[in-house]
């Protein structure tokens, strides 16, 4: 390689888990790359011994957020038209009319959506975003940084943030190849793409097909199937501690077996506290039958609400909270950042609990990595916090349609079923685990522990 300098663009903190706190950096160095993180997060990567260039005072064009929202709505409109499936409407967020500023932005967006809701109109909006971002001071600073550093490629860790647009455009202006990683398994149907790069790295053939379907301007030769580093650490035994040590560290009873309840954020699951209560009550009933079980509660890392407090107090004999070890830099949700410590905590929580219960998250894949089952909450509580919310809406999302066998998880269809289904899962869940493994292999490239290596092989092909 003539030029082995690689810029890893971190437009926000969500890429830290995959690309800073795994072996991704180490593998890149072993492959002969000179790696610099182009860092727009508050996290100090130099503390890990990594090269970094901080992005200071990044600011998008004043119209970019409006156009981003317009683009999303147009893409969802086109997806409905193409598929004749109204599920795409559920990915929309309601417009805000609180305050004059929000009212103006919302009315502007709605007008643009009305006039530009076509393939041709979408292309106009895409170009408007690019033209506006090229007018910003931020874009000029990106140009200067790239002219000075001359990297062989810009690899963006996340396709969603608008703050990634200017660096990618600057790289293209200078003829530097660009690539982005599709961050999550549910992102593509939601119309979350805002960066347009020369190459795309996806989790699986399934996700590759989604990408080519939703974005017809992308060609197959631009797509690399790599898997995601998200699950790599589960296969690194160096991260795992003994059961005795884990139980001692987290004040767990060594005589008990624990079920993990994995919480959701308040938007995804406004009734999460009630579901936790139902699980705790089921476990209490199982213990009355002679079992010795407990619940480990891992809340959503960006949920600092007090909505669980009463349940945790009422069921303190059953529930032990183990808080995610994320770092809260400030009050903004996007400055609550993952840490290396939490990756290890997460893996050990899975290793030393028997199964997981939650509302439809990718924790099913975390647990099947350890050959353990997952149960999905599948009922609405009687007194819902939000009358417009329902589990029906959640499980109708496109990404759940990838499940090759419905019995890839244990379905908890009512609070009355929980105890019996936990009992059955603890005694025999081989069929569920086998089906979940097939689902995992569809969603994420097999040999998940080699995702970083495959990404570097792709980068190597690009820079050659």
C-alpha positions as CSV (number, residue, x, y, z in Angstrom):
1,X,0.0,0.0,0.0
2,X,1.4,3.3,-1.0
3,X,-0.8,5.3,1.3
4,X,-1.9,3.4,4.4
5,X,-3.4,6.3,6.3
6,X,-7.0,5.6,7.3
7,X,-9.4,8.1,8.7
8,X,-12.1,6.6,10.9
9,X,-14.9,9.2,11.1
10,X,-16.8,9.2,14.4
11,X,-19.6,11.7,13.8
12,X,-21.2,10.7,17.1
13,X,-20.8,8.4,20.0
14,X,-22.6,5.4,18.7
15,X,-19.6,4.2,16.6
16,X,-17.4,3.9,19.7
17,X,-18.7,0.5,20.7
18,X,-18.0,-1.1,17.3
19,X,-14.8,0.7,16.3
20,X,-13.0,2.0,19.4
21,X,-13.8,-0.6,22.1
22,X,-13.4,-3.8,20.1
23,X,-10.3,-5.3,18.4
24,X,-11.0,-3.3,15.3
25,X,-8.2,-0.8,15.8
26,X,-5.7,-3.6,16.8
27,X,-6.5,-5.6,13.7
28,X,-6.1,-2.6,11.5
29,X,-2.6,-1.9,12.9
30,X,-1.7,-5.6,12.5
31,X,-2.8,-5.2,8.8
32,X,-0.3,-2.4,8.3
33,X,-2.7,0.6,8.5
34,X,-1.9,4.0,10.0
35,X,-5.2,4.8,11.8
36,X,-6.5,8.2,12.9
37,X,-9.9,8.7,14.4
38,X,-11.5,11.8,13.1
39,X,-13.4,12.4,16.3
40,X,-16.6,14.4,16.8
41,X,-17.4,12.8,20.2
42,X,-16.5,14.2,23.6
43,X,-14.6,10.9,24.3
44,X,-10.8,11.3,24.5
45,X,-9.5,8.4,22.3
46,X,-5.9,9.4,23.0
47,X,-6.5,7.9,26.5
48,X,-6.7,4.5,24.7
49,X,-3.4,5.2,22.9
50,X,-5.2,6.0,19.6
51,X,-4.3,8.7,17.2
52,X,-7.1,11.2,16.9
53,X,-8.0,14.5,15.3
54,X,-10.8,16.3,17.2
55,X,-13.5,17.9,15.1
56,X,-14.2,21.3,16.8
57,X,-17.4,23.2,16.7
58,X,-19.0,21.2,13.9
59,X,-22.2,22.8,12.7
60,X,-24.4,21.8,9.8
61,X,-26.2,24.3,7.5
62,X,-29.3,25.8,9.0
63,X,-31.6,24.1,6.5
64,X,-30.0,20.6,6.7
65,X,-32.1,19.2,9.5
66,X,-35.3,20.3,7.6
67,X,-34.1,18.7,4.4
68,X,-33.0,15.6,6.2
69,X,-36.6,15.2,7.6
70,X,-38.0,15.9,4.2
71,X,-35.8,13.3,2.6
72,X,-36.9,10.7,5.2
73,X,-40.6,11.4,4.6
74,X,-40.2,11.3,0.8
75,X,-38.3,8.0,1.0
76,X,-41.0,6.5,3.2
77,X,-43.7,7.7,0.7
78,X,-41.8,6.1,-2.1
79,X,-41.4,2.8,-0.2
80,X,-45.1,2.7,0.5
81,X,-45.8,3.3,-3.2
82,X,-43.3,0.6,-4.3
83,X,-44.3,-2.0,-1.8
84,X,-48.0,-1.2,-1.2
85,X,-47.2,-1.5,2.5
86,X,-48.3,1.2,5.0
87,X,-45.9,-0.1,7.7
88,X,-43.5,2.6,6.5
89,X,-45.8,5.2,8.0
90,X,-45.0,3.9,11.5
91,X,-41.4,5.1,11.0
92,X,-42.4,8.7,11.0
93,X,-42.1,11.1,13.9
94,X,-44.8,13.7,14.4
95,X,-44.1,17.2,13.5
96,X,-43.7,19.7,16.3
97,X,-45.7,22.9,16.4
98,X,-44.5,24.1,19.8
99,X,-43.1,27.6,19.5
100,X,-42.8,29.7,16.4
101,X,-39.4,28.2,15.3
102,X,-40.7,24.6,15.4
103,X,-43.9,25.7,13.6
104,X,-42.0,27.3,10.8
105,X,-39.7,24.3,10.4
106,X,-42.6,21.9,10.4
107,X,-44.7,23.9,7.9
108,X,-41.7,24.3,5.6
109,X,-40.9,20.5,5.8
110,X,-44.5,19.6,5.1
111,X,-44.7,21.9,2.0
112,X,-41.4,20.5,0.6
113,X,-42.6,16.9,1.1
114,X,-45.8,17.7,-0.7
115,X,-44.1,19.2,-3.7
116,X,-41.1,16.9,-4.0
117,X,-42.6,13.5,-3.1
118,X,-41.2,11.6,-6.2
119,X,-38.0,10.0,-7.3
120,X,-37.1,13.2,-9.2
121,X,-38.0,15.3,-6.2
122,X,-36.0,13.2,-3.9
123,X,-32.9,13.7,-6.1
124,X,-33.5,17.5,-5.8
125,X,-33.6,17.3,-2.0
126,X,-30.5,15.2,-1.9
127,X,-28.6,17.7,-4.0
128,X,-29.9,20.6,-1.9
129,X,-28.4,19.0,1.2
130,X,-25.1,18.6,-0.5
131,X,-25.0,22.2,-1.9
132,X,-25.9,23.7,1.4
133,X,-23.4,21.7,3.4
134,X,-20.7,22.8,1.0
135,X,-21.4,26.4,2.0
136,X,-20.6,25.9,5.6
137,X,-17.5,26.8,7.6
138,X,-17.5,23.2,8.8
139,X,-17.1,21.9,5.2
140,X,-14.1,24.3,4.7
141,X,-12.4,23.1,7.8
142,X,-12.9,19.5,6.7
143,X,-11.3,20.3,3.3
144,X,-8.3,21.9,5.1
145,X,-7.9,18.9,7.4
146,X,-8.0,16.4,4.5
147,X,-5.7,18.5,2.4
148,X,-3.2,18.5,5.2
149,X,-3.5,14.8,6.3
150,X,-4.1,13.2,2.9
151,X,-5.7,9.9,4.1
152,X,-6.3,7.0,1.7
153,X,-9.9,6.6,2.7
154,X,-12.6,8.0,5.0
155,X,-14.5,5.3,6.8
156,X,-17.6,6.6,8.5
157,X,-18.9,4.6,11.5
158,X,-22.6,5.5,11.1
159,X,-24.8,6.4,8.1
160,X,-27.3,8.5,10.1
161,X,-25.7,11.8,11.5
162,X,-26.0,14.9,9.5
163,X,-22.6,16.0,10.9
164,X,-21.0,13.2,8.7
165,X,-22.2,14.8,5.5
166,X,-19.6,17.7,5.3
167,X,-16.5,15.4,5.9
168,X,-17.7,12.9,3.3
169,X,-18.4,15.7,0.7
170,X,-15.0,17.2,1.4
171,X,-13.3,13.8,0.8
172,X,-15.2,13.4,-2.5
173,X,-14.1,16.9,-3.6
174,X,-10.5,15.8,-3.1
175,X,-10.9,12.4,-4.7
176,X,-10.5,10.5,-1.5
177,X,-12.6,7.3,-1.4
178,X,-15.3,7.2,1.2
179,X,-17.2,4.3,2.9
180,X,-19.8,4.0,5.6
181,X,-21.0,1.3,7.9
182,X,-24.7,0.6,8.3
183,X,-25.0,0.8,12.1
184,X,-28.0,-1.2,13.1
185,X,-30.1,-4.1,11.8
186,X,-33.3,-2.0,11.6
187,X,-31.9,1.2,10.0
188,X,-32.5,0.7,6.3
189,X,-36.3,0.3,6.3
190,X,-36.5,3.4,8.5
191,X,-35.0,5.7,5.9
192,X,-32.1,6.8,8.1
193,X,-29.4,7.2,5.4
194,X,-28.1,10.8,5.2
195,X,-24.5,10.1,4.1
196,X,-23.8,9.0,0.5
197,X,-20.4,7.3,0.1
198,X,-18.5,5.4,-2.5
199,X,-18.8,2.1,-0.6
200,X,-21.1,0.6,2.0
201,X,-20.4,-2.1,4.7
202,X,-23.4,-4.1,5.8
203,X,-24.1,-6.9,8.3
204,X,-25.3,-9.6,5.8
205,X,-26.5,-10.5,2.4
206,X,-30.0,-9.8,3.7
207,X,-29.0,-6.2,4.6
208,X,-27.2,-5.9,1.3
209,X,-30.4,-6.7,-0.5
210,X,-32.2,-4.2,1.6
211,X,-29.7,-1.5,0.8
212,X,-29.9,-2.1,-3.0
213,X,-33.7,-2.2,-2.8
214,X,-34.1,1.1,-0.8
215,X,-31.3,3.0,-2.6
216,X,-31.4,2.0,-6.3
217,X,-28.6,4.5,-7.1
218,X,-26.2,2.2,-5.1
219,X,-24.6,-0.6,-7.2
220,X,-23.8,-4.0,-6.0
221,X,-20.1,-3.5,-6.5
222,X,-20.1,-0.8,-3.9
223,X,-21.3,-3.0,-1.1
224,X,-19.2,-5.2,1.2
225,X,-20.8,-7.8,3.4
226,X,-18.7,-7.8,6.6
227,X,-20.9,-8.5,9.6
228,X,-20.8,-6.1,12.6
229,X,-18.2,-5.8,15.3
230,X,-21.1,-5.4,17.7
231,X,-21.0,-9.1,18.7
232,X,-17.3,-9.8,18.4
233,X,-16.5,-9.3,22.1
234,X,-18.9,-12.1,23.1
235,X,-16.5,-14.5,21.5
236,X,-13.4,-13.2,23.3
237,X,-13.0,-15.3,26.4
238,X,-10.5,-12.8,27.8
239,X,-13.5,-10.6,28.6
240,X,-15.2,-13.2,30.8
241,X,-14.9,-13.6,34.5
242,X,-15.9,-16.5,36.7
243,X,-19.5,-16.8,38.0
244,X,-18.3,-16.4,41.6
245,X,-16.5,-13.2,40.8
246,X,-19.3,-11.7,38.7
247,X,-21.8,-12.5,41.5
248,X,-19.6,-11.0,44.1
249,X,-19.0,-7.8,42.1
250,X,-22.7,-7.3,41.5
251,X,-24.0,-8.5,44.9
252,X,-25.9,-11.5,43.4
253,X,-26.9,-14.6,45.4
254,X,-24.7,-17.5,44.3
255,X,-27.5,-19.9,45.2
256,X,-29.9,-18.4,42.7
257,X,-30.2,-18.5,38.9
258,X,-30.9,-15.2,37.3
259,X,-33.0,-14.1,34.3
260,X,-32.0,-10.8,32.7
261,X,-34.7,-8.2,32.0
262,X,-33.3,-5.8,29.4
263,X,-35.0,-2.4,29.4
264,X,-36.0,-0.3,26.5
265,X,-36.0,3.5,26.2
266,X,-39.2,5.3,27.1
267,X,-40.2,6.0,23.5
268,X,-39.8,2.4,22.3
269,X,-41.6,1.0,25.4
270,X,-43.5,3.5,27.6
271,X,-44.8,0.6,29.7
272,X,-41.5,-1.1,30.3
273,X,-41.7,-0.7,34.1
274,X,-45.0,-2.6,34.1
275,X,-43.5,-5.4,32.1
276,X,-40.6,-5.6,34.5
277,X,-43.2,-5.9,37.3
278,X,-45.0,-8.7,35.5
279,X,-41.7,-10.7,35.1
280,X,-40.7,-10.1,38.7
281,X,-44.2,-11.3,39.9
282,X,-43.8,-14.4,37.7
283,X,-40.4,-15.1,39.2
284,X,-41.8,-14.7,42.7
285,X,-44.5,-17.2,42.0
286,X,-42.0,-19.7,40.6
287,X,-40.0,-19.3,43.8
288,X,-43.1,-20.1,45.8
289,X,-43.1,-23.4,43.9
290,X,-39.7,-24.2,45.1
291,X,-37.4,-22.5,42.6
292,X,-34.6,-20.1,43.5
293,X,-34.6,-17.5,40.8
294,X,-33.9,-13.8,40.6
295,X,-34.0,-11.0,38.0
296,X,-31.1,-8.9,36.8
297,X,-32.3,-5.6,35.5
298,X,-30.2,-3.9,32.9
299,X,-31.9,-0.7,31.9
300,X,-31.5,1.0,28.6
301,X,-28.2,2.9,28.8
302,X,-29.8,6.3,27.7
303,X,-32.8,5.9,30.1
304,X,-32.2,7.8,33.4
305,X,-35.9,8.1,34.3
306,X,-37.3,7.2,37.7
307,X,-40.1,5.1,36.2
308,X,-38.7,1.8,37.6
309,X,-38.1,3.1,41.2
310,X,-41.3,1.7,42.8
311,X,-41.0,-1.7,41.1
312,X,-37.3,-2.0,42.2
313,X,-38.4,-1.2,45.7
314,X,-41.4,-3.5,45.8
315,X,-39.5,-6.4,44.3
316,X,-36.0,-5.8,45.9
317,X,-36.1,-9.5,47.0
318,X,-36.3,-10.5,43.3
319,X,-34.7,-7.7,41.2
320,X,-31.0,-6.7,41.3
321,X,-30.3,-3.8,39.0
322,X,-26.9,-3.8,37.2
323,X,-26.6,-0.4,35.6
324,X,-24.9,-0.1,32.2
325,X,-21.4,1.4,32.6
326,X,-22.0,4.2,30.1
327,X,-20.5,7.7,30.5
328,X,-22.8,10.7,30.8
329,X,-20.9,13.6,29.4
330,X,-23.8,16.1,29.4
331,X,-27.6,16.0,29.4
332,X,-28.0,15.5,25.7
333,X,-28.8,11.9,24.8
334,X,-26.1,11.7,22.1
335,X,-23.4,12.6,24.7
336,X,-24.2,9.5,26.8
337,X,-21.4,7.2,25.5
338,X,-20.6,3.5,25.7
339,X,-17.4,2.4,27.5
340,X,-15.1,-0.5,27.2
341,X,-16.1,-1.4,30.8
342,X,-19.7,-1.8,29.7
343,X,-18.8,-4.1,26.8
344,X,-17.2,-6.4,29.4
345,X,-20.1,-6.0,31.8
346,X,-22.6,-6.7,29.1
347,X,-20.9,-9.9,28.0
348,X,-20.6,-11.2,31.6
349,X,-24.2,-10.3,32.3
350,X,-25.2,-12.6,29.4
351,X,-22.7,-15.3,30.4
352,X,-24.0,-15.5,33.9
353,X,-27.7,-15.2,33.4
354,X,-30.0,-18.0,32.1
355,X,-32.0,-16.1,29.5
356,X,-33.2,-12.6,28.6
357,X,-36.7,-11.0,28.5
358,X,-37.4,-7.8,26.7
359,X,-39.4,-6.1,24.0
360,X,-38.1,-7.0,20.6
361,X,-34.5,-5.9,20.6
362,X,-31.3,-7.3,19.1
363,X,-30.5,-8.8,22.6
364,X,-31.8,-12.0,21.0
365,X,-28.6,-12.1,19.1
366,X,-26.4,-11.3,22.0
367,X,-27.9,-14.2,24.0
368,X,-27.8,-16.7,21.2
369,X,-24.1,-15.9,20.9
370,X,-23.9,-17.6,24.3
371,X,-26.4,-20.3,23.3
372,X,-29.1,-18.9,25.5
373,X,-32.8,-18.1,24.8
374,X,-34.6,-14.8,24.5
375,X,-38.3,-14.1,25.4
376,X,-40.1,-11.3,23.7
377,X,-42.9,-9.4,25.5
378,X,-45.9,-9.7,23.2
379,X,-48.9,-8.1,25.0
380,X,-50.2,-4.7,25.9
381,X,-50.7,-3.8,29.6
382,X,-54.2,-2.8,30.8
383,X,-53.4,0.8,31.6
384,X,-51.1,1.9,28.9
385,X,-49.1,5.1,29.3
386,X,-49.6,6.0,25.7
387,X,-52.9,4.9,24.1
388,X,-51.4,5.1,20.6
389,X,-48.6,2.6,21.5
390,X,-48.9,-1.1,21.1
391,X,-46.6,-4.2,20.8
392,X,-48.5,-4.9,17.5
393,X,-46.8,-1.8,16.1
394,X,-43.4,-2.9,17.3
395,X,-43.5,-6.4,15.9
396,X,-44.9,-5.2,12.6
397,X,-41.7,-3.4,11.8
398,X,-39.9,-4.7,8.7
399,X,-36.8,-6.0,10.5
400,X,-38.8,-8.6,12.4
401,X,-40.0,-10.1,9.1
402,X,-36.5,-11.4,8.7
403,X,-37.2,-14.0,11.3
404,X,-37.0,-17.4,9.4
405,X,-39.0,-19.2,12.1
406,X,-41.5,-17.5,14.4
407,X,-40.3,-19.8,17.2
408,X,-36.9,-18.2,17.3
409,X,-37.9,-16.5,20.6
410,X,-40.2,-17.4,23.4
411,X,-43.4,-15.3,22.9
412,X,-44.9,-14.0,26.2
413,X,-48.4,-13.3,25.0
414,X,-49.8,-12.4,28.5
415,X,-48.6,-11.8,32.0
416,X,-50.2,-15.1,33.0
417,X,-47.9,-17.0,30.6
418,X,-44.6,-15.7,31.9
419,X,-44.0,-18.1,34.8
420,X,-44.8,-21.2,32.8
421,X,-42.7,-20.1,29.8
422,X,-39.7,-19.2,31.9
423,X,-40.0,-22.6,33.6
424,X,-40.1,-24.3,30.2
425,X,-37.2,-22.2,28.8
426,X,-35.0,-23.1,31.7
427,X,-35.6,-26.8,31.3
428,X,-35.4,-27.1,27.5
429,X,-34.9,-24.4,25.0
430,X,-32.8,-26.2,22.4
431,X,-35.3,-25.7,19.5
432,X,-35.6,-21.9,20.3
433,X,-31.8,-21.5,20.4
434,X,-31.4,-23.4,17.1
435,X,-34.0,-21.2,15.4
436,X,-32.5,-18.0,16.9
437,X,-29.1,-19.1,15.6
438,X,-30.5,-19.4,12.0
439,X,-32.0,-15.9,12.4
440,X,-28.7,-14.6,13.6
441,X,-26.9,-16.1,10.6
442,X,-29.4,-14.4,8.3
443,X,-29.0,-11.0,10.0
444,X,-25.3,-11.1,10.6
445,X,-22.5,-12.7,8.5
446,X,-21.5,-16.1,10.0
447,X,-18.4,-16.3,12.0
448,X,-19.4,-13.0,13.8
449,X,-16.1,-12.8,15.6
450,X,-14.3,-12.0,12.3
451,X,-16.4,-8.9,11.4
452,X,-13.5,-6.4,12.0
453,X,-11.1,-8.5,9.9
454,X,-13.6,-8.5,7.0
455,X,-14.1,-4.8,7.2
456,X,-10.3,-4.3,7.0
457,X,-10.1,-6.7,4.1
458,X,-12.7,-4.5,2.3
459,X,-10.8,-1.3,3.2
460,X,-7.7,-2.9,1.8
461,X,-9.5,-3.6,-1.5
462,X,-10.7,0.0,-1.7
463,X,-7.4,1.7,-1.1
464,X,-5.6,-0.6,-3.6
